[in-house]
Amino acid sequence: MRSTASLPSPATAPQPLTRGTQVASPSGKSYLIDEAIYERPKGNQLYCVYHASHEGKQYILKDILPGDLQYILELQELVNGSAHVRTLVDSIPDRHMFAYPFLDLNLQLVEMTTIAPTVKKHILKDALTGLADLHDKGIYHTDIKPPNIMMDLFQHSDGAIAFGNVQIIDLEDAVVLPPGSAGLEKRLSGNQFWRSPEAWARGVQHTPADIFSFGITAIYIWLNHMVFFSEEANAAEDASTMILQRHMSHFSYDADDLVGFIEYYGGEQDAFIDRCTELLAVFDNEGNKRKPFSMWYPMDLEFKDLVGRMTCLDPRRRITAREALQHPWFRA
């Protein structure tokens, strides 16, 4: 597991770096800062993501927690041959920075209704291939969601826009799980609108948690629908009840699935399990009807089957990324 040691930050403040600042790496490259595109305070430090360039080529520079630098470097080396995982191309150790290739846009910035189904399927297959490459190396990404799947735009000679170079990004919070490891515990991983049920429970999380999040992402890409998002939930200080109720409504497929999740999580005598049971009871006691994904409005039956296999409450029942790539929906 990664080190949590708190190392001193380099004396390169103030942050964020201003436009026109030159950042040199040991490789001999000098990156010209264009702008800070993301800023995150952590403790008394500000960690930034920058758009930069070197000799006319665009890059992304990311500040890395000093104690995580070596861990993340070694993790990314495990998958640096994957065409569908974005890994660093350079490092600036004295500034605790990594340099990444620039990609044009993430999936949350794409208007899904304008993309042909064949193109959507291609994007999903490429992204799933990247996830399979991570899982083959025992890497749990922890934060699969549309903004963490990026790609480039291309224009054909006839003017038509196409997408390519689809990659999973943002491995800074990923974790290498050693062979035989039960998984990550006691951690609220990922974004609330894409999070797996075991992550909500702060239970044991392994690569199947990524699969659940990918299934929710696939629904967004294919159906242009964010399952767990609502304006009310987005504005709420604590949206967990609203979101978990949708988990129970849409993805508690049968009694065996719920029993399996309870067993996986550690038994019935637990506050989180009590909460899920109470949320399920709302559908029985108040006349509300559950809306399982398997019974949603007519759609591609093979897609429905694929996503259903990805989004079981019980992580042990979920399909793996490699198995999903062999699903008939991707072969059609």
Buried (B, 14 or more C-beta within 10 A) or exposed (E): EBEEEEEEBEEBEEBBBEEEBEBEBEEEBEBBBBEBEEEEEEEEBBBBBBBBBBEEEEBBBBBBBBBBBEBBBEBBEBBEEBEBBBBBBBBBBEBBBBBBBBBBEBBBEBEBEEBEEEEBBBBBBBBBBBBBBBBBBBBBBBBBBBBBBBBBEEEEEEEEEEBEBBBBBBBBBBBBBEEEBEBBEEBEBBBBBBBBBBBBBBBBBBBBBBBBBBBBBBBBBBBEEBBBBBEEBEEBEEBBEBBBBBBBBBBBBEEEBBEBBBEBBEEEEBEBBEBBEBBBEBBEEEEEEBEBBBEBEEEBEBBBBBBBBBBBBBBEBBBBBBBBBEBEBBEE
